[in-house]
Amino acid sequence: MIKNNFIQRTVTGVLFVALLACCIIYSPLTFAILFALIAALAIHEFSQLANQNEKVETNTLINTLGGVYLFFSFLGFCMGLTGSQIFIPYLFLIIYLIISELYLKKENPVNNWAYSMLSQLYVALPFALINVLAFQTNKSGGVTYNHILPLSIFIFIWLNDSGAYCVGSLWGKHRLFERISPKKSWEGSIGGGLLSVAAGFVFGAFFPFLSSLAWAGLGLTVTIFGTWGDLVESLMKRHMGIKDSGNILPGHGGILDRFDSALIAIPAAVIYLYVITLF
């Protein structure tokens, strides 16, 4: 049984990584379709989990459509296809989600507000922000699609996870955050971080639009905030009393289980890249 589960996890993981990498690299269209779909599935999954809590009744369809609209709004804005007015309908959506509870007469409107807003802030916004990484304005004022930056975020996350697992399994003795995730160790986290930083220098050698030091800093940023992202989802699942966020990926759980690190790492990467361009 253990062997079969390992094979299932490995096959699913390889296919998932291959699909993600190919869609990011192939074209802006496949990139947009993939992440709009992932955002929709993740928001739907989050809303379904929220509604399993006692007295919570969020509108899963509205939450999902709103998050997908936010993704395409960022896409259009970052590609230079539209101005900031594209975000106005989304602001109306946020207002609707708040005001509608006055009339729906549900048992716990405050929890409904909280989980609806969290579906947008915690899940929808990070996936929308990946467009900031993918599209940059060039010297001539045009917009170019740079698949390396968004792909690098996931490579750093995968390397950190792999390094943390290997080092932690061999030498992990000191628990990183035992209350939330008893298997994670400081030794594993340091090992994963060092692997990501080393990968950053490799990126710098092949993709010099960022310096090697800047790439290494990005790898470290993704490692630190990605680890926090993993812990945040673990805390959420403990609060909800569940092991996995879903079962859409055989052997791996749900969409949120696969992208928990990215939900915090992507906004952190955007902030990091803006900061290093200011100094």
Buried (B, 14 or more C-beta within 10 A) or exposed (E): EEEEEEEBBEEBBEEEEEEBBEBBEEEBEBBBEBBBBBBBBBBBBBBBBBBEBEEBBBBBEBBBBBBBBBBBBBBBBBBEEBEEEBBEEBEEBBEEBBEBBEEEEBEBBEBBBBBBBBBBEBBBBBBBBBBBBBBBEEEEEEBEBBBBBBBBBBBBBBBBBBBBBBBBEEEBEEBBBEEBBEBBBBBBBBBBBBBBBEBBEBBBEEBEEBEBEBBBBBBBBBBBBBBBBBBBBBBBBEEEEBEEBBEBBEBBBBBBBBBBBBBBBBBBBBEBBEEBEEE
